[in-house]
Amino acid sequence: MSEVKQWIDTEVPKIFGILKDEIREHVIKVLKSNPDTYGYAILLGEDLHQSDAISLTSTKSFLDDNKGCDYLSDMKYMPNEWPNWHHEAYENFNSAFEKMYKTFESIFTSSPGSEYDEEELHLLRTLYENYLMVTKELNDEGVFKSFSYVIIWLMDSNRDVQSKSFWQLNEGVAIEEAGKYFEEKYYTSV
């Protein structure tokens, strides 16, 4: 294993404790300010250097206000349609991510002409694995129990972290109504 990959395996998990604490705090804040919140999403940027996160939420009253809409199911299960974008939710994590990524850039040299090198892919996979692990742990702890739908979201993307998070974090009505959107055949790994 290369030195860069070893660095990734050591350093990336360190910042996710920060995210776990900030998600826990943010969920409490969201539910205090709007108890009819049903959906919670962690929105990731699509490119490696944009892999920090923000939170998106939606409420039952938002769905009620849009009952006549032809694409209500999209609005319900596609977080980019949601009204509440919380850019400040994970400030400490995003700051730690930026510092970690700058260090990565300083120790890694990419090859010209390739979309992602092996080390960049390893970093992206490690980030996604850690996002999924943290949300799964929080779900198992009951942090998301007040929500009927939770997901790691990437806009206009078919990365499998989105599908995996759907199937691992949801049950019941969400699976019945939205499972068709998250079938694994539509998703690819990085």
PAMAR-296301 format. One record per residue: residue in three letters; x, z, y of N, C-alpha, C, CB in turn. Coordinates in steps of 0.02 Angstrom, whole numbers, padded with zeros to 5 digits, always signed. Glycine has a CB too. Layout:
# PAMAR-296301
ALAXZYXZYXZYXZY...
***
This chain:
# PAMAR-296301
MET+00042+00000-00059+00000+00000+00000+00045+00000+00062-00048+00061+00000SER+00026-00041+00111+00067-00046+00172+00063+00018+00213+00043-00106+00214GLU+00111+00026+00257+00112+00085+00301+00051+00086+00346+00176+00085+00343VAL+00030+00028+00368-00029+00024+00412-00091+00047+00375-00039-00049+00438LYS-00099+00025+00312-00157+00047+00273-00154+00122+00261-00160+00009+00206GLN-00096+00149+00248-00089+00221+00239-00108+00258+00302-00017+00239+00219TRP-00087+00231+00359-00106+00261+00423-00182+00260+00431-00072+00223+00482ILE-00213+00204+00416-00286+00198+00421-00319+00250+00378-00309+00126+00400ASP-00298+00256+00315-00329+00303+00268-00321+00375+00290-00299+00294+00200THR-00269+00390+00329-00257+00458+00353-00293+00471+00419-00183+00470+00360GLU-00288+00425+00465-00311+00437+00534-00386+00425+00545-00272+00395+00580VAL-00413+00373+00516-00484+00356+00529-00531+00413+00510-00503+00293+00490PRO-00525+00443+00450-00573+00496+00433-00572+00556+00482-00558+00521+00364LYS-00516+00567+00515-00510+00624+00561-00561+00621+00618-00440+00626+00590ILE-00576+00562+00643-00622+00557+00700-00695+00564+00681-00611+00491+00736PHE-00711+00558+00617-00781+00559+00597-00811+00629+00594-00788+00527+00529GLY-00771+00681+00595-00797+00748+00603-00829+00756+00672-00742+00801+00593ILE-00799+00724+00721-00826+00724+00789-00894+00690+00789-00777+00689+00839LEU-00899+00633+00758-00963+00596+00755-01016+00638+00721-00954+00529+00719LYS-00999+00669+00666-01047+00709+00629-01077+00764+00673-01015+00740+00566ASP-01034+00798+00710-01058+00851+00755-01102+00821+00810-00999+00889+00786GLU-01081+00764+00838-01120+00735+00893-01188+00708+00869-01080+00679+00926ILE-01191+00680+00809-01256+00658+00783-01302+00718+00775-01247+00620+00715ARG-01276+00771+00745-01316+00831+00734-01345+00856+00801-01274+00887+00700GLU-01302+00861+00852-01324+00884+00918-01374+00836+00950-01263+00893+00965HIS-01361+00771+00941-01405+00721+00972-01474+00721+00940-01373+00652+00967VAL-01478+00729+00875-01543+00731+00841-01585+00789+00869-01533+00738+00764ILE-01554+00846+00877-01590+00904+00905-01616+00888+00975-01544+00967+00906LYS-01573+00859+01016-01592+00840+01084-01649+00790+01085-01531+00811+01121VAL-01645+00739+01042-01697+00688+01039-01765+00719+01019-01678+00632+00989LEU-01764+00760+00968-01827+00789+00944-01856+00839+00993-01816+00822+00877LYS-01813+00873+01031-01838+00919+01082-01872+00881+01138-01780+00961+01111SER-01842+00825+01159-01869+00787+01215-01928+00743+01195-01815+00745+01246ASN-01931+00722+01131-01985+00678+01109-01999+00689+01035-01968+00604+01123PRO-02042+00737+01019-02055+00754+00949-02088+00699+00907-02097+00815+00946ASP-02115+00647+00940-02146+00594+00899-02098+00538+00882-02207+00566+00937THR-02033+00551+00889-01982+00502+00869-01984+00493+00793-01911+00525+00892TYR-01990+00431+00771-01992+00417+00699-01928+00383+00675-02052+00374+00682GLY-01893+00348+00720-01836+00307+00699-01772+00326+00734-01851+00234+00711TYR-01718+00328+00695-01652+00345+00722-01602+00295+00695-01632+00418+00705ALA-01566+00261+00740-01516+00212+00719-01450+00226+00753-01540+00140+00735ILE-01397+00210+00717-01330+00212+00744-01308+00139+00751-01279+00255+00699LEU-01303+00116+00812-01286+00047+00826-01211+00040+00832-01321+00022+00890LEU-01183-00005+00792-01111-00020+00794-01100-00088+00825-01080-00016+00723GLY-01044-00096+00858-01025-00162+00882-01006-00206+00822-00966-00157+00932GLU-01009-00270+00831-00998-00316+00775-00925-00333+00762-01036-00378+00786ASP-00883-00324+00811-00813-00342+00802-00773-00279+00793-00787-00384+00862LEU-00715-00285+00764-00673-00227+00748-00661-00183+00808-00607-00251+00719HIS-00641-00211+00864-00627-00171+00923-00690-00142+00956-00588-00213+00974GLN-00748-00162+00932-00812-00137+00958-00847-00093+00906-00857-00196+00977SER-00810-00063+00861-00841-00026+00807-00858+00046+00825-00796-00025+00747ASP-00861+00061+00891-00885+00126+00911-00961+00125+00906-00861+00143+00984ALA-00995+00177+00928-01066+00183+00913-01108+00208+00972-01076+00229+00855ILE-01171+00189+00972-01222+00219+01015-01283+00234+00972-01241+00172+01076SER-01328+00272+00998-01389+00289+00961-01449+00252+00991-01402+00365+00962LEU-01494+00231+00947-01557+00201+00967-01613+00241+00934-01561+00125+00947THR-01667+00253+00970-01724+00288+00941-01789+00254+00961-01725+00362+00964SER-01840+00266+00921-01907+00240+00937-01959+00293+00918-01920+00173+00900THR-02016+00286+00949-02069+00336+00941-02134+00305+00914-02083+00370+01007LYS-02175+00348+00886-02240+00326+00862-02283+00301+00919-02276+00384+00825SER-02277+00333+00978-02316+00311+01036-02296+00240+01058-02308+00360+01094PHE-02232+00223+01051-02209+00154+01066-02244+00105+01020-02132+00148+01060LEU-02248+00122+00956-02283+00078+00908-02358+00074+00925-02274+00104+00836ASP-02389+00130+00942-02459+00130+00960-02472+00087+01022-02483+00202+00974ASP-02427+00089+01070-02435+00049+01130-02429-00026+01117-02382+00069+01181ASN-02400-00044+01059-02389-00114+01042-02428-00136+00980-02314-00127+01031LYS-02482-00102+00965-02521-00116+00903-02542-00189+00897-02582-00073+00901GLY-02558-00223+00949-02581-00292+00946-02525-00343+00941-02622-00307+01006CYS-02465-00322+00943-02408-00367+00943-02399-00401+00875-02344-00329+00961ASP-02386-00466+00876-02378-00504+00814-02316-00484+00774-02374-00577+00831TYR-02266-00457+00807-02205-00438+00771-02195-00362+00769-02144-00473+00802LEU-02249-00326+00758-02247-00253+00757-02200-00227+00703-02316-00224+00747SER-02200-00259+00643-02156-00234+00590-02082-00244+00610-02170-00271+00524ASP-02067-00298+00646-01999-00307+00671-01983-00252+00721-01992-00376+00704MET-02030-00237+00764-02018-00185+00814-02007-00117+00780-02077-00181+00863LYS-02042-00105+00726-02038-00041+00692-01971-00032+00657-02094-00034+00643TYR-01945-00084+00625-01886-00077+00583-01824-00113+00608-01903-00101+00515MET-01827-00144+00665-01768-00178+00693-01749-00142+00757-01783-00254+00706PRO-01700-00098+00754-01685-00055+00811-01667-00090+00876-01629-00011+00793ASN-01644-00152+00874-01630-00186+00937-01694-00198+00977-01594-00252+00924GLU-01752-00189+00946-01817-00195+00980-01840-00128+01010-01869-00221+00932TRP-01804-00074+00996-01826-00008+01016-01814+00006+01090-01791+00044+00973PRO-01854+00051+01119-01849+00063+01190-01795+00112+01212-01914+00088+01214ASN-01771+00154+01167-01726+00208+01188-01655+00197+01163-01752+00275+01163TRP-01611+00181+01210-01540+00170+01195-01501+00227+01226-01516+00100+01222HIS-01467+00265+01184-01431+00324+01207-01356+00310+01207-01448+00386+01161HIS-01332+00280+01260-01261+00261+01265-01215+00321+01267-01250+00218+01326GLU-01240+00377+01290-01198+00437+01298-01197+00482+01237-01222+00476+01357ALA-01234+00465+01186-01243+00511+01128-01179+00530+01093-01289+00479+01079TYR-01133+00485+01087-01072+00498+01048-01009+00488+01090-01070+00452+00987GLU-01009+00514+01151-00954+00503+01198-00887+00527+01170-00968+00539+01263ASN-00885+00585+01140-00821+00612+01114-00795+00570+01056-00829+00685+01092PHE-00841+00550+01012-00821+00507+00956-00794+00440+00983-00880+00495+00908ASN-00830+00410+01029-00810+00345+01054-00742+00349+01090-00862+00317+01102SER-00730+00403+01124-00665+00413+01155-00610+00419+01102-00666+00477+01200ALA-00624+00457+01050-00575+00464+00994-00565+00397+00959-00600+00517+00943PHE-00619+00358+00952-00614+00292+00922-00568+00247+00963-00684+00260+00915GLU-00579+00246+01029-00537+00204+01073-00463+00222+01067-00560+00211+01146LYS-00448+00287+01066-00378+00309+01059-00350+00288+00992-00373+00385+01067MET-00389+00297+00939-00367+00278+00872-00355+00202+00869-00419+00299+00819TYR-00400+00163+00899-00394+00091+00896-00333+00067+00936-00458+00057+00922LYS-00319+00098+00993-00259+00080+01032-00196+00093+00991-00257+00119+01099THR-00196+00149+00955-00138+00163+00913-00132+00111+00858-00144+00234+00882PHE-00188+00093+00827-00188+00040+00776-00158-00024+00804-00260+00027+00751GLU-00180-00044+00863-00154-00105+00894-00079-00101+00906-00190-00119+00959SER-00055-00041+00921+00016-00034+00936+00060-00037+00873+00029+00031+00972ILE+00031-00022+00815+00071-00024+00753+00057-00085+00710+00059+00039+00713PHE+00007-00124+00729-00013-00181+00689-00002-00245+00727-00086-00175+00668THR+00025-00295+00694+00034-00361+00723-00007-00411+00683+00110-00381+00725SER-00054-00443+00715-00097-00491+00679-00062-00558+00671-00164-00500+00715SER-00083-00593+00620-00057-00661+00607-00098-00711+00647-00059-00679+00531PRO-00066-00758+00680-00104-00808+00718-00148-00850+00672-00056-00853+00758GLY-00208-00865+00697-00251-00911+00662-00297-00880+00610-00211-00961+00630SER-00290-00816+00595-00335-00788+00545-00388-00745+00580-00296-00746+00492GLU-00448-00746+00552-00501-00707+00582-00485-00632+00579-00569-00721+00547TYR-00475-00607+00518-00453-00538+00508-00397-00538+00457-00512-00492+00485ASP-00344-00503+00471-00290-00493+00422-00311-00439+00373-00223-00475+00457GLU-00272-00432+00322-00286-00382+00270-00293-00311+00299-00232-00383+00217GLU-00249-00293+00345-00251-00226+00375-00313-00217+00419-00188-00214+00415GLU-00331-00270+00456-00391-00266+00498-00453-00258+00454-00396-00329+00542LEU-00456-00296+00400-00513-00288+00353-00515-00218+00324-00509-00341+00297HIS-00457-00192+00308-00453-00124+00281-00479-00074+00332-00380-00107+00260LEU-00461-00082+00395-00485-00038+00447-00561-00043+00454-00452-00055+00515LEU-00588-00104+00455-00660-00113+00462-00697-00083+00402-00676-00188+00467ARG-00673-00095+00342-00705-00065+00283-00702+00011+00285-00670-00091+00219THR-00646+00038+00306-00638+00110+00310-00685+00140+00362-00565+00129+00326LEU-00692+00106+00418-00739+00129+00469-00810+00129+00441-00735+00084+00532TYR-00831+00075+00410-00898+00071+00382-00910+00123+00328-00911+00001+00354GLU-00861+00133+00285-00867+00185+00233-00876+00254+00264-00804+00185+00188ASN-00841+00267+00317-00846+00333+00349-00912+00341+00387-00788+00343+00396TYR-00935+00288+00420-01002+00291+00452-01055+00307+00399-01018+00224+00488LEU-01051+00272+00343-01100+00282+00290-01094+00352+00260-01091+00229+00235MET-01034+00375+00248-01024+00441+00219-01052+00496+00265-00949+00453+00206VAL-01038+00491+00329-01062+00542+00377-01138+00543+00380-01032+00530+00446THR-01169+00484+00385-01242+00483+00389-01274+00507+00325-01267+00412+00406LYS-01244+00490+00268-01270+00513+00203-01264+00589+00199-01231+00479+00145GLU-01207+00617+00219-01199+00690+00218-01251+00724+00263-01128+00709+00241LEU-01261+00697+00323-01311+00726+00368-01381+00720+00340-01307+00692+00437ASN-01395+00664+00308-01460+00654+00277-01470+00706+00221-01467+00583+00249ASP-01419+00715+00180-01423+00764+00125-01431+00835+00152-01360+00760+00082GLU-01404+00849+00211-01411+00915+00242-01480+00924+00275-01356+00925+00294GLY-01519+00871+00279-01586+00875+00308-01588+00862+00383-01614+00942+00295VAL-01534+00840+00412-01531+00828+00484-01583+00776+00506-01461+00806+00505PHE-01594+00725+00464-01640+00671+00482-01710+00680+00455-01612+00606+00457LYS-01726+00739+00429-01790+00749+00394-01852+00735+00437-01794+00819+00368SER-01846+00740+00503-01903+00728+00547-01916+00654+00559-01892+00762+00613PHE-01870+00612+00537-01877+00540+00548-01900+00505+00484-01810+00509+00573SER-01943+00456+00492-01964+00418+00433-01919+00357+00421-02037+00395+00442TYR-01873+00344+00468-01830+00286+00461-01763+00300+00496-01863+00222+00492VAL-01708+00290+00458-01640+00300+00484-01597+00243+00459-01611+00370+00462ILE-01553+00217+00502-01511+00161+00481-01448+00156+00524-01551+00096+00485ILE-01396+00128+00494-01338+00105+00531-01352+00032+00547-01269+00115+00490TRP-01349+00013+00610-01373-00052+00632-01318-00093+00665-01431-00044+00680LEU-01315-00156+00649-01272-00204+00683-01317-00262+00702-01211-00228+00637MET-01319-00278+00766-01362-00333+00788-01337-00399+00763-01367-00334+00865ASP-01384-00441+00741-01368-00509+00719-01310-00511+00669-01350-00552+00779SER-01312-00466+00622-01258-00462+00573-01286-00455+00503-01211-00403+00590ASN-01248-00478+00456-01268-00471+00386-01218-00428+00347-01276-00540+00353ARG-01184-00383+00382-01135-00340+00348-01171-00289+00304-01090-00304+00400ASP-01144-00278+00246-01180-00238+00196-01186-00164+00213-01146-00244+00131VAL-01149-00138+00261-01157-00068+00281-01229-00056+00304-01106-00049+00336GLN-01260-00106+00334-01329-00101+00358-01377-00094+00299-01347-00163+00400SER-01371-00137+00250-01413-00135+00191-01402-00070+00152-01400-00195+00145LYS-01339-00052+00142-01323+00010+00105-01354+00070+00140-01248+00019+00098SER-01348+00073+00206-01376+00130+00242-01452+00133+00235-01356+00128+00317PHE-01484+00074+00238-01557+00073+00230-01576+00104+00163-01584+00001+00234TRP-01546+00082+00109-01565+00105+00043-01544+00177+00029-01535+00059-00010GLN-01490+00200+00060-01467+00268+00047-01499+00321+00092-01392+00271+00056LEU-01526+00301+00149-01551+00349+00197-01627+00352+00202-01523+00335+00264ASN-01662+00307+00169-01734+00303+00176-01770+00309+00110-01754+00238+00210GLU-01834+00323+00114-01877+00327+00055-01949+00313+00075-01870+00396+00020GLY-01993+00312+00027-02065+00307+00040-02086+00245+00078-02087+00366+00078VAL-02124+00256+00131-02155+00202+00170-02102+00155+00198-02197+00231+00226ALA-02047+00181+00222-01995+00137+00250-01970+00088+00198-01935+00179+00277ILE-01959+00111+00137-01936+00067+00083-01989+00015+00068-01919+00108+00019GLU-02052+00037+00063-02107-00008+00047-02116-00062+00101-02172+00031+00038GLU-02115-00041+00163-02129-00087+00218-02069-00130+00238-02153-00049+00278ALA-02009-00102+00235-01951-00138+00262-01900-00160+00210-01918-00095+00312GLY-01910-00143+00148-01862-00161+00096-01846-00235+00095-01887-00140+00030LYS-01896-00276+00109-01886-00349+00108-01834-00372+00159-01953-00384+00123TYR-01824-00334+00212-01775-00353+00263-01703-00336+00241-01790-00318+00328PHE-01697-00292+00193-01631-00265+00176-01610-00279+00104-01631-00191+00188GLU-01638-00331+00075-01618-00350+00008-01544-00369+00009-01662-00408-00020GLU-01507-00347-00041-01435-00357-00042-01414-00430-00041-01406-00325-00103LYS-01458-00475-00064-01439-00546-00065-01428-00574+00005-01493-00587-00100TYR-01454-00539+00056-01445-00563+00125-01382-00536+00158-01505-00543+00166TYR-01346-00492+00124-01290-00457+00155-01225-00472+00121-01303-00382+00155THR-01171-00469+00160-01104-00481+00134-01058-00423+00152-01076-00548+00160SER-01008-00412+00111-00959-00361+00128-00906-00393+00173-00926-00331+00063VAL-00867-00351+00205-00813-00377+00248-00749-00381+00208-00803-00333+00311
***
